[in-house]
């Protein structure tokens, strides 16, 4: 989940190719284009990568809300994070005044 932003980059590149680059006249000299099929297939690819990003983002947020993941990105429940030293899965709420 560390590199989930790459799915957004792939989506942007696919849409750039489908709606900008394919329309340039000099692109036909570099590789063959197939008109509407190129646009349709790149649009489907962009929708698939965007849907995959949404699913991964939802899973990451659910995992983070359960406090099983440190802010650094490590998912080591019950031990200290090797980067920042914060215990993962520990209760971070301040103690109530009656418990002090």
C-alpha positions as CSV (number, residue, x, y, z in Angstrom):
1,X,0.0,0.0,0.0
2,X,3.0,2.2,0.2
3,X,3.0,2.9,-3.6
4,X,-0.8,3.2,-4.1
5,X,-0.4,6.7,-5.6
6,X,1.2,5.1,-8.6
7,X,-2.3,3.9,-9.6
8,X,-3.4,7.6,-9.9
9,X,-0.4,8.4,-12.0
10,X,-1.2,5.4,-14.3
11,X,-4.8,6.7,-14.5
12,X,-3.6,10.2,-15.4
13,X,-1.2,8.9,-18.1
14,X,-3.8,6.7,-19.6
15,X,-6.3,9.6,-19.9
16,X,-3.6,11.9,-21.2
17,X,-2.8,9.4,-24.0
18,X,-6.4,8.7,-24.8
19,X,-7.6,12.3,-25.0
20,X,-4.6,14.4,-25.8
21,X,-1.7,12.5,-27.3
22,X,-3.8,10.3,-29.6
23,X,-5.1,13.5,-31.3
24,X,-1.7,14.8,-32.4
25,X,-0.9,14.2,-36.0
26,X,2.8,13.3,-35.5
27,X,1.9,10.4,-33.2
28,X,0.8,8.3,-36.1
29,X,4.4,8.3,-37.4
30,X,5.7,6.8,-34.1
31,X,3.3,3.9,-33.7
32,X,0.1,2.8,-35.3
33,X,-3.2,4.1,-33.8
34,X,-6.5,2.5,-34.1
35,X,-8.8,5.5,-33.7
36,X,-11.7,4.9,-31.3
37,X,-10.4,1.6,-30.0
38,X,-7.4,3.3,-28.5
39,X,-9.5,5.9,-26.8
40,X,-12.0,3.3,-25.5
41,X,-9.4,0.9,-24.2
42,X,-7.4,3.6,-22.5
43,X,-10.5,4.9,-20.9
44,X,-11.4,1.4,-19.6
45,X,-7.9,1.1,-18.3
46,X,-8.2,4.4,-16.5
47,X,-11.5,3.4,-14.9
48,X,-10.0,0.1,-13.8
49,X,-6.9,1.7,-12.2
50,X,-9.1,4.4,-10.5
51,X,-11.4,1.7,-9.1
52,X,-8.4,-0.3,-7.8
53,X,-7.0,2.9,-6.2
54,X,-10.4,3.5,-4.5
55,X,-10.5,-0.1,-3.1
56,X,-6.9,0.1,-1.8
57,X,-7.5,3.6,-0.3
58,X,-10.6,2.3,1.6
59,X,-8.7,-0.7,2.9
60,X,-5.8,1.5,4.0
61,X,-8.1,3.9,5.8
62,X,-10.0,1.1,7.5
63,X,-6.7,-0.4,8.6
64,X,-5.4,2.9,9.9
65,X,-8.6,3.6,11.8
66,X,-8.1,0.4,13.7
67,X,-4.7,1.8,14.7
68,X,-2.9,-1.3,13.3
69,X,-0.6,0.9,11.1
70,X,1.9,3.4,12.3
71,X,2.0,6.8,10.5
72,X,5.3,5.6,9.0
73,X,3.5,2.8,7.1
74,X,4.5,-0.2,9.1
75,X,1.8,-2.7,10.0
76,X,3.3,-4.4,13.1
77,X,0.6,-4.8,15.7
78,X,1.8,-5.0,19.3
79,X,5.4,-4.0,18.8
80,X,7.3,-0.7,18.4
81,X,7.7,0.8,15.0
82,X,11.3,0.4,13.8
83,X,11.4,4.0,12.4
84,X,9.7,6.2,15.0
85,X,9.6,3.9,18.1
86,X,5.8,4.4,18.6
87,X,4.1,1.3,19.9
88,X,1.6,0.2,17.2
89,X,-1.9,-0.7,18.5
90,X,-1.4,1.1,21.8
91,X,-4.2,3.2,23.2
92,X,-3.3,6.9,22.4
93,X,-6.2,8.4,24.3
94,X,-5.3,10.5,27.4
95,X,-6.2,9.0,30.7
96,X,-9.3,10.4,32.4
97,X,-8.7,12.5,35.5
98,X,-10.3,9.8,37.7
99,X,-7.7,7.2,36.6
100,X,-4.7,9.4,37.5
